[in-house]
Amino acid sequence: MAVLVAIAACDGKVIRLGRARALADAGDAAVAADGEDVPAGADAADVALGADGKDAILGVDEGAIDSESGSVCVKGQVKANEVGWIGDSWVTIPGSQYTTVQDYARAARAIGPNEEYRVAAAAAASMAAITEQYRSLQSGATKLKVVIMNGGTWETTWAGINGGDVNAAVAKEASDFELFLDQVERDGTVEHIVYFLNPELPTIYGVPALRPLVQQACTDLTNRNKVACHFLDLQPIWAGHPEYTDPVSKIQASDAGGRAIADAIWKIMQDNCIAQ
């Protein structure tokens, strides 16, 4: 087993030493012990420093350091086929949402070069349909440990387009989300849920009303200490970035938007030692 040693730097920061693989964010520079520049993610003999001068996180051979708790994040505890993506077309179109996260996981050696996540998401899926996607992935011998998902805005948008009651659709989707979370908790195999909520586009109805309901449901699940639910609001990510929306459909993410979603999800996964 590799040994990790922490020492205090002269500026009071902590420098972690060890025979480790640098896990600095892509694009940051790493500096080896001999002073030579090393590309981020390459094996560094001792200390990695980010391009901004801040300490980068170094992982021991078996894993990395969980930035939230400071504990060792052990690799290989979750296999690729134990990670399931469910939801509507905001998972599958253009598809860079999950393929980019998958590429990040391969680069980090969290999964093998030919391993793939399981994807059951489908266009025009209500929350009830998304629950069925989850059940389908759980029906085999391999059970899920991580669920990455969106959902809740298809029924609200359908109601808005067709002159229906958007508020009633919001209440129904929020209730079905709570039922979904209850089932996940009862099943007892999933450790983490990453839920992302679509941004407030003119073509998507009910997001402002849905947001506090699904966020609270996620928080309530986490507080029960059985499944950690991580809520990701895409609205701040989309703000000021019209290029993140597909210019043709005006209701889907563009490739750039899909990658922005992936970046935000991967950061949550790294920060919370999810499938690393």
Kinemage of the C-alpha trace (Angstrom):
@kinemage 1
@onewidth
@group {chain A} dominant
@subgroup {mainchain}
@vectorlist {calphas} color= white
{ca met a 1} P 0.000 0.000 0.000
{ca ala a 2} L 1.240 3.462 -0.833
{ca val a 3} L 1.892 5.912 1.992
{ca leu a 4} L 0.575 9.447 2.040
{ca val a 5} L 2.363 12.102 4.080
{ca ala a 6} L 1.112 15.626 4.709
{ca ile a 7} L 3.435 18.467 5.658
{ca ala a 8} L 2.786 22.150 6.189
{ca ala a 9} L 4.095 24.546 3.551
{ca cys a 10} L 5.589 27.884 4.506
{ca asp a 11} L 2.353 29.641 3.588
{ca gly a 12} L 0.342 27.411 5.877
{ca lys a 13} L -1.122 25.252 3.130
{ca val a 14} L -0.915 21.498 3.268
{ca ile a 15} L 1.301 19.689 0.790
{ca arg a 16} L 0.593 16.002 0.360
{ca leu a 17} L 3.549 13.835 -0.557
{ca gly a 18} L 3.817 10.291 -1.770
{ca arg a 19} L 4.456 8.127 -4.785
{ca ala a 20} L 1.304 9.321 -6.404
{ca arg a 21} L -0.495 10.189 -9.568
{ca ala a 22} L -1.281 13.883 -9.870
{ca leu a 23} L -4.982 14.453 -9.997
{ca ala a 24} L -4.971 18.154 -10.735
{ca asp a 25} L -7.765 19.432 -12.932
{ca ala a 26} L -7.139 19.117 -16.660
{ca gly a 27} L -5.309 22.163 -17.937
{ca asp a 28} L -3.478 22.861 -14.660
{ca ala a 29} L 0.269 22.470 -14.653
{ca ala a 30} L 1.968 20.045 -12.286
{ca val a 31} L 5.449 20.539 -10.892
{ca ala a 32} L 7.536 17.529 -9.945
{ca ala a 33} L 9.944 17.463 -7.014
{ca asp a 34} L 12.890 18.217 -9.292
{ca gly a 35} L 11.215 21.398 -10.511
{ca glu a 36} L 10.398 20.116 -13.972
{ca asp a 37} L 6.954 20.811 -15.385
{ca val a 38} L 4.762 17.745 -15.644
{ca pro a 39} L 1.429 17.664 -17.534
{ca ala a 40} L -1.561 17.481 -15.211
{ca gly a 41} L -2.609 13.897 -14.687
{ca ala a 42} L 0.884 12.559 -15.347
{ca asp a 43} L 2.794 10.651 -12.679
{ca ala a 44} L 4.583 13.134 -10.445
{ca ala a 45} L 7.287 12.135 -8.011
{ca asp a 46} L 6.102 14.310 -5.207
{ca val a 47} L 4.097 17.540 -5.208
{ca ala a 48} L 1.647 18.904 -7.789
{ca leu a 49} L 0.853 22.593 -7.833
{ca gly a 50} L -2.019 24.075 -9.815
{ca ala a 51} L -1.340 26.780 -12.393
{ca asp a 52} L -2.844 29.320 -9.993
{ca gly a 53} L -0.331 28.352 -7.312
{ca lys a 54} L -2.846 26.528 -5.149
{ca asp a 55} L -2.243 23.014 -3.904
{ca ala a 56} L -3.462 20.362 -6.316
{ca ile a 57} L -4.736 17.079 -4.919
{ca leu a 58} L -2.428 14.108 -5.131
{ca gly a 59} L -3.874 10.612 -4.910
{ca val a 60} L -2.220 7.572 -3.480
{ca asp a 61} L -1.890 4.607 -5.852
{ca glu a 62} L -5.194 3.170 -4.693
{ca gly a 63} L -7.151 6.407 -4.907
{ca ala a 64} L -7.326 10.129 -4.410
{ca ile a 65} L -8.086 12.507 -1.570
{ca asp a 66} L -11.755 13.341 -1.083
{ca ser a 67} L -11.743 17.142 -1.157
{ca glu a 68} L -14.794 17.320 1.087
{ca ser a 69} L -13.648 15.087 3.927
{ca gly a 70} L -9.896 14.859 3.362
{ca ser a 71} L -10.110 11.062 3.539
{ca val a 72} L -8.643 8.695 0.987
{ca cys a 73} L -10.973 8.090 -1.957
{ca val a 74} L -10.338 4.494 -2.957
{ca lys a 75} L -10.561 3.656 -6.647
{ca gly a 76} L -12.289 0.669 -8.151
{ca gln a 77} L -15.117 0.393 -5.626
{ca val a 78} L -17.751 1.120 -8.289
{ca lys a 79} L -17.620 -0.555 -11.678
{ca ala a 80} L -18.835 1.120 -14.861
{ca asn a 81} L -21.897 -1.117 -15.082
{ca glu a 82} L -22.891 -0.076 -11.557
{ca val a 83} L -23.384 3.512 -12.771
{ca gly a 84} L -26.730 4.181 -14.445
{ca trp a 85} L -27.934 7.233 -16.386
{ca ile a 86} L -31.697 7.733 -16.439
{ca gly a 87} L -33.928 10.601 -17.470
{ca asp a 88} L -35.209 12.250 -20.626
{ca ser a 89} L -33.551 13.669 -23.747
{ca trp a 90} L -31.402 16.014 -21.663
{ca val a 91} L -29.314 12.923 -20.946
{ca thr a 92} L -29.287 11.488 -24.470
{ca ile a 93} L -29.195 14.579 -26.724
{ca pro a 94} L -26.593 15.312 -27.912
{ca gly a 95} L -25.066 12.579 -25.740
{ca ser a 96} L -21.866 14.374 -24.732
{ca gln a 97} L -23.345 14.606 -21.234
{ca tyr a 98} L -22.560 10.981 -20.395
{ca thr a 99} L -19.814 10.251 -22.934
{ca thr a 100} L -17.692 13.115 -21.580
{ca val a 101} L -18.091 11.946 -17.976
{ca gln a 102} L -17.209 8.456 -19.173
{ca asp a 103} L -14.078 9.799 -20.882
{ca tyr a 104} L -13.073 11.628 -17.699
{ca ala a 105} L -13.517 8.429 -15.704
{ca arg a 106} L -11.356 6.489 -18.154
{ca ala a 107} L -8.634 9.151 -18.057
{ca ala a 108} L -8.699 9.019 -14.249
{ca arg a 109} L -8.503 5.195 -14.397
{ca ala a 110} L -11.758 4.972 -12.471
{ca ile a 111} L -13.071 2.624 -15.174
{ca gly a 112} L -11.357 0.559 -17.835
{ca pro a 113} L -10.652 1.893 -21.352
{ca asn a 114} L -13.423 -0.188 -22.886
{ca glu a 115} L -15.948 -0.062 -20.036
{ca glu a 116} L -19.158 1.903 -20.403
{ca tyr a 117} L -21.833 3.293 -18.136
{ca arg a 118} L -25.365 1.957 -18.500
{ca val a 119} L -27.776 4.420 -20.106
{ca ala a 120} L -31.549 3.911 -20.010
{ca ala a 121} L -32.698 7.508 -20.516
{ca ala a 122} L -35.189 8.200 -23.299
{ca ala a 123} L -36.831 11.229 -24.871
{ca ala a 124} L -40.179 12.481 -23.569
{ca ala a 125} L -39.908 10.538 -20.309
{ca ser a 126} L -42.037 11.542 -17.352
{ca met a 127} L -40.768 10.958 -13.830
{ca ala a 128} L -42.915 7.836 -13.636
{ca ala a 129} L -41.258 6.566 -16.833
{ca ile a 130} L -37.836 7.428 -15.426
{ca thr a 131} L -38.640 5.310 -12.391
{ca glu a 132} L -39.302 2.422 -14.780
{ca gln a 133} L -35.906 3.039 -16.372
{ca tyr a 134} L -34.335 2.638 -12.952
{ca arg a 135} L -36.281 -0.554 -12.311
{ca ser a 136} L -35.125 -1.956 -15.643
{ca leu a 137} L -31.463 -1.318 -14.803
{ca gln a 138} L -31.973 -2.879 -11.365
{ca ser a 139} L -33.713 -5.979 -12.687
{ca gly a 140} L -30.526 -7.876 -13.537
{ca ala a 141} L -27.837 -9.423 -11.374
{ca thr a 142} L -25.695 -6.269 -11.385
{ca lys a 143} L -27.229 -3.608 -9.163
{ca leu a 144} L -26.644 0.120 -9.370
{ca lys a 145} L -24.479 1.983 -6.879
{ca val a 146} L -24.647 5.374 -8.600
{ca val a 147} L -27.558 6.991 -10.436
{ca ile a 148} L -27.047 10.096 -12.599
{ca met a 149} L -30.284 11.601 -13.808
{ca asn a 150} L -32.528 14.474 -14.727
{ca gly a 151} L -36.288 14.584 -15.051
{ca gly a 152} L -39.515 16.287 -14.158
{ca thr a 153} L -39.833 18.837 -16.952
{ca trp a 154} L -41.330 16.765 -19.755
{ca glu a 155} L -44.825 16.618 -18.238
{ca thr a 156} L -44.707 20.278 -17.216
{ca thr a 157} L -43.657 21.301 -20.723
{ca trp a 158} L -46.332 19.133 -22.312
{ca ala a 159} L -48.926 20.802 -20.104
{ca gly a 160} L -47.639 24.270 -20.994
{ca ile a 161} L -47.601 23.630 -24.727
{ca asn a 162} L -51.086 22.164 -24.723
{ca gly a 163} L -52.767 24.688 -22.458
{ca gly a 164} L -52.845 22.402 -19.444
{ca asp a 165} L -52.271 23.104 -15.771
{ca val a 166} L -48.499 23.525 -15.390
{ca asn a 167} L -48.710 23.841 -11.604
{ca ala a 168} L -50.582 20.541 -11.355
{ca ala a 169} L -47.950 18.913 -13.563
{ca val a 170} L -45.197 20.330 -11.344
{ca ala a 171} L -46.853 18.892 -8.228
{ca lys a 172} L -47.281 15.491 -9.886
{ca glu a 173} L -43.668 15.297 -11.104
{ca ala a 174} L -42.328 16.381 -7.700
{ca ser a 175} L -44.467 13.754 -5.982
{ca asp a 176} L -43.306 11.067 -8.413
{ca phe a 177} L -39.687 12.111 -7.778
{ca glu a 178} L -40.227 11.577 -4.055
{ca leu a 179} L -41.708 8.135 -4.773
{ca phe a 180} L -38.690 7.335 -6.917
{ca leu a 181} L -36.298 8.357 -4.138
{ca asp a 182} L -38.247 6.247 -1.667
{ca gln a 183} L -37.856 3.192 -3.882
{ca val a 184} L -34.123 3.779 -4.329
{ca glu a 185} L -33.767 4.036 -0.566
{ca arg a 186} L -35.746 0.822 0.001
{ca asp a 187} L -33.757 -1.109 -2.599
{ca gly a 188} L -30.608 -0.319 -0.670
{ca thr a 189} L -27.897 -0.641 -3.345
{ca val a 190} L -27.518 2.937 -4.583
{ca glu a 191} L -25.056 5.057 -2.624
{ca his a 192} L -25.236 8.302 -4.613
{ca ile a 193} L -27.734 10.079 -6.841
{ca val a 194} L -26.643 13.051 -8.956
{ca tyr a 195} L -29.780 14.852 -10.123
{ca phe a 196} L -29.553 17.778 -12.524
{ca leu a 197} L -32.451 20.140 -13.228
{ca asn a 198} L -32.865 21.605 -16.709
{ca pro a 199} L -32.328 25.361 -17.123
{ca glu a 200} L -35.119 27.897 -17.470
{ca leu a 201} L -35.519 28.059 -21.240
{ca pro a 202} L -38.586 29.688 -22.839
{ca thr a 203} L -39.411 26.289 -24.316
{ca ile a 204} L -39.301 24.432 -20.964
{ca tyr a 205} L -42.192 25.053 -18.577
{ca gly a 206} L -42.373 24.848 -14.809
{ca val a 207} L -38.684 24.908 -13.854
{ca pro a 208} L -38.882 27.740 -11.248
{ca ala a 209} L -41.779 26.015 -9.469
{ca leu a 210} L -40.204 22.567 -9.691
{ca arg a 211} L -36.763 23.602 -8.440
{ca pro a 212} L -37.444 24.015 -4.691
{ca leu a 213} L -39.542 20.846 -4.576
{ca val a 214} L -36.991 18.496 -6.127
{ca gln a 215} L -34.107 20.168 -4.316
{ca gln a 216} L -35.843 19.691 -0.967
{ca ala a 217} L -36.656 16.066 -1.784
{ca cys a 218} L -32.993 15.504 -2.587
{ca thr a 219} L -31.903 17.145 0.665
{ca asp a 220} L -34.420 15.140 2.703
{ca leu a 221} L -33.084 11.891 1.240
{ca thr a 222} L -29.498 12.836 2.084
{ca asn a 223} L -30.494 13.766 5.622
{ca arg a 224} L -31.825 10.248 6.175
{ca asn a 225} L -28.191 9.076 5.851
{ca lys a 226} L -28.821 6.132 3.531
{ca val a 227} L -28.390 7.613 0.055
{ca ala a 228} L -26.529 10.835 -0.750
{ca cys a 229} L -28.494 12.945 -3.234
{ca his a 230} L -26.559 15.702 -5.014
{ca phe a 231} L -28.687 18.438 -6.607
{ca leu a 232} L -27.256 20.228 -9.640
{ca asp a 233} L -29.101 23.307 -10.894
{ca leu a 234} L -28.187 24.025 -14.524
{ca gln a 235} L -29.599 27.561 -14.409
{ca pro a 236} L -26.386 29.237 -13.126
{ca ile a 237} L -24.335 27.230 -15.629
{ca trp a 238} L -26.565 28.311 -18.538
{ca ala a 239} L -26.636 31.993 -17.542
{ca gly a 240} L -24.768 34.045 -20.130
{ca his a 241} L -24.179 31.057 -22.390
{ca pro a 242} L -26.715 30.987 -25.242
{ca glu a 243} L -24.367 28.639 -27.091
{ca tyr a 244} L -25.229 25.922 -24.572
{ca thr a 245} L -28.733 25.643 -26.090
{ca asp a 246} L -29.222 23.910 -29.430
{ca pro a 247} L -30.074 26.715 -31.902
{ca val a 248} L -32.375 24.514 -33.982
{ca ser a 249} L -34.602 22.773 -31.429
{ca lys a 250} L -34.225 25.551 -28.827
{ca ile a 251} L -35.219 22.975 -26.199
{ca gln a 252} L -32.141 20.726 -26.048
{ca ala a 253} L -28.533 21.197 -25.041
{ca ser a 254} L -25.945 21.790 -27.751
{ca asp a 255} L -22.727 19.790 -27.738
{ca ala a 256} L -21.101 22.620 -25.779
{ca gly a 257} L -24.008 22.531 -23.344
{ca gly a 258} L -23.719 18.768 -22.987
{ca arg a 259} L -20.054 19.140 -22.119
{ca ala a 260} L -20.840 21.874 -19.599
{ca ile a 261} L -23.286 19.500 -17.918
{ca ala a 262} L -20.642 16.767 -17.923
{ca asp a 263} L -18.041 19.067 -16.376
{ca ala a 264} L -20.401 19.998 -13.541
{ca ile a 265} L -21.352 16.369 -12.914
{ca trp a 266} L -17.740 15.192 -12.940
{ca lys a 267} L -16.806 17.880 -10.411
{ca ile a 268} L -19.548 16.625 -8.077
{ca met a 269} L -18.279 13.090 -8.569
{ca gln a 270} L -14.704 14.091 -7.795
{ca asp a 271} L -15.614 16.252 -4.803
{ca asn a 272} L -17.701 13.502 -3.243
{ca cys a 273} L -15.657 10.429 -4.235
{ca ile a 274} L -18.412 9.060 -6.496
{ca ala a 275} L -17.347 6.186 -8.758
{ca gln a 276} L -13.705 7.274 -8.721
